[in-house]
Amino acid sequence: MSDNVPDGAAHYVWDWDSAGPSLPNPARMYDYYLGGKDNFLVDREAADKAIAAAPVIPVLARANRAFLVDSVRKMAAAGVSQFLDIGSGLPTPPNVHEAARATVPGARVVYVDVDPVVVSHSRAKRADPGTAVVGADVRSPAAVLAAPEVIELIDFSQPCGLLMMSVLHFVSGDITPLVAEYTRRLTPGSFLALSHVVTEGADETTKTGVAQVYERSPADPQVRGTAAIRELFDGFELLPPGLTDVRTFTDPTFEYSPDGPAPGIWMLCALGRKR
């Protein structure tokens, strides 16, 4: 695979105009869903419209954060001391390096995001020895993996934790070869943790309402099903509870059935260890 975007993917240009206060920004909207303060009125207004169409969105966002922290802690407990966080988003405590260092004090983390707002905030708030921030596009794995910060901090001959949280549903086209470009660099014993929105159980009104909100932002939302998400873990052994909805990490009463998803929007997630 070349360093081009996947076939069919729109190549949005992220700059200070497209990421500024005049347009809703997906990272700032996500920050709003989490209850953060790094957002503008335009982001809150857009996020409220998305929530009106799908009230579960803030629940999924907070559960997704819980899944991220849980995954990092499990990887660190398994001895992983280096992490590559693709589509890292705005800083939110505990950040990946904070969660990892609770178990592995010297853990190294490279945060990668295409959004200049995220990169600027991350460099200000995540400045710490053993961490780095890279401004790069998930759709350009060669550029990401060749970044000097990645070369300096990530040793791919040793187990690595690869995080792709709530980012791939903003990439159109076939993402299977894209993810494989990253995972093929991982040595056995490495981990992949990712989450992805699925809408198999949602009605058309809900899907259309959310899609219309994100059409104003410099993002490229893509609808995928459960089978497509499961395929991303080819070559990985899934850790319990396997492929599930993020809400299982915050609600002990929540039950996920892969054979009969309930109506609505889901965010599937899994943590896998490379064989």
N, C-alpha and C positions, 0 to 999 in steps of 0.2 A: 504494500500500500504506500502510495506517495504521501507527501506532506500536504496534500490538498484536502479540502473539506470533502465529506462523503458525497457521492452522486446525489443530486437533488437538493442538497443543502443550500439554503440562502446564505450568502456571505455578508453578514451584517458588519458594519464598521462601528466599533465601540470607541467613542471619543468623548471629550468633555461636553460636547453639545448633545449627543445622544444619551449620555449618562447624567446630564445636568438636571436642574430643578424644574425644567419646563416639561419633561416627559416622565411618566412613571418608570421606575427602575426596579427590575425584578429582585435585586439584592436588597434594596431598601424596603420593598413591599414585604419581603420575607422577614426582614428585621422587625417590621410592624406586626406581622403575624406572631412573632416571638415576644412581643411586648417591649421591643427596644425603642431607642430614641434617635437612631441614625436614619431618619427618614424625613421627607418633606410633605407638605400638604397634598401635592399631586400624587404622591405615593399612597398616602392614607386614603384619599378619595378613590383611587383605582382599587386598592386592596378591599375597601368596604364594598365596592361593586362586585368584586370576585366573591367575597364572603356572602353577599346577598344571594348570589347564584348557587354557591356551595358552602353552606355554613360550617362544614367540617374542616375547611382549609386551615384555620389556626390550630385546630386539634392535631391535624396531620403534621404541621410544621413543628410543633412542640414535641410531638412523639418522635419525629425524625431526628430532632436534636438529641433526644434521649437514646435513640438507637446509635447515633454517632459516638456518643460518649461511652456507651456500653461496649461497642465494637473496639474502640481504641483501648479500653481497659483490658479487654480479653486478649487483644494482640500483645499488649505490653506484658500481661501475665504469662504469655507464651514465649516471652523473651525478645520480642521485636523491639528494636531500638531506633528505627528510622521509618518515617512516614512521608508519603507524597499525597497531599490533599488537593485534588483536582476540582476546580470550581468551589473554592473554599468559602466564598461569601464573606460578608462583613464579620468582624471579630465579635464573638459571643462567648462569654465564660460558661463553663470551662472550655478554653480553646484546646485544640488537639495536643499541643505541646504540654499544656497544663495537665490534661487528663493522663497523658502518657507518663509524664515525669513523676506522677504520684507513685508509680511502680518502678519506672526506669529513669532515675534522675538525669541521666545524660542523653535522653532521647532527642533525636534530631528530626526536625520537621521542615518541609518545604511547602509553602502555601502557593497555589497557582490559581489565578483568575484572570479573565479577559477584561473585566470591567475596571476602568481606571478609578472609579469611586472606591471600589473594594481594595484595589492595590494601594491607593493612597492611605486609606484608613488602616489597612493591615500593616503597612510599613511604619505607621505611627504607633499603633497599639500592640503589634506583635513583635516589636524589636526586642530580640533576646538572643544571647549567644546560642548557637546551635539551631537557629531558625532563620528562614529566608522567605522572601516573597517574590514571586515571579509573575510578571504581567504577560500572559500567553493564553492562547485559545485551545481549549480541549480538543478541537477538531484538527489541531496541528501537532500530533504527538512527537514528530521529529524535532520540532522547535522546542517543545516542552522538555523533552529528555536531553536536549543538547544545551539547555540553559546552564550557564556557569554555576549558578547556585545549586542546581540539581547535581551536576557533576561533582561539586565540592562536598555536598552533604549526604548524597545517597550512593551507597555502594551496592549495586545490583547483584553482586556475587554473594551477598548476605540477605537473609529474610527481610522483607520490606512490607509495610502496610500501605496498600493503595486504597485511597478513599475517593469515591465518586458519588457524593451525596446530593441528591435532588438537582442534578445538573444535566443528565442525559436527556431528560424530556424537553430540554430546550435546544436539542440538536436534531435536525431532520435527516432523512435518509437512513441507510442501513448502518446502525451503530455497532453491529457485531464485529466487523473487521476493525473498526476504530478502537473498541475496547481491547481487542486482541493485540493491537499494536503496543498497548501498554502492558498487558499481562504476560506477553511472551518474554518481556525483559525480566520478569520476576523469577527468582530461583525457587525450587520446591521448598515448602515451609513458609512461603510468603502468604499474605492474605489480601483478599479483595472484599471491600465493603461498599455496597452501593444501594441507593434507593431510587425509585422511579415511579412517577404517577401513572396509574392505569385507570381507564374509564369504562371498563367493560360493563360495570353495573350501573352506570349513570344514564339518565335520560337525555334526550337531545337538547332540551331546554337548558339543563345544567351545563352540559359540555359547551354549548354555544355561548352561554352567558360568560363563562370563564375565559373562553377563547377570545371573545370580543375585547375583554379587558386587556389581555396581554398583547393584542394586536397593536396597541399604541406604544408598546415598549420595544426597545431594540433586542427582542428575543425571537425565538423561532420555535414555539411549542409544537410538540409532536405527540400524537396519540399512539400508544402501543399496548399490546395485550400481555397477559401473563406468560405465555409461551416465549415471547421475544425476550422478556426479562430473564427467564430461567436459562435461556441459551447463552447469556453472557457469562455464566458460571461454568462453561465447559472446561473440564480439566481441573475443577476445584471440588473439594469435598465440603458441603455445606455444614456449618455448625448448627446445633439446635438453636431455635426452633425451625430452621430451614428457611425457605422462601415464605415470607409472611407479611402481614400488614404492620406498619410501624406502630400502630396503636397497641400491639401486644407488649410493647416496652413501657407503656405508661398506665395501661388499664388491665389489671389482673382478671377482670371479668370478660374482657373482649375475646371473642372467638373468631378465628379466621378459617374459612373453608375454601381451599383452592378449587374445589369442584363446583361450588355454588356460591360465588361472591354475592353479597347483599347489594341492593340498589345503592348507587352513589359512587363517589370518587374514592379511590384507594391510593395508598402509597406503599408499594411493595418494596421489601428490603431483604437483604441476606448478607451474611458474612461467610466467606468461603476460604478454605486453606488449600493452596496449590499442592497437587499431588507430586 
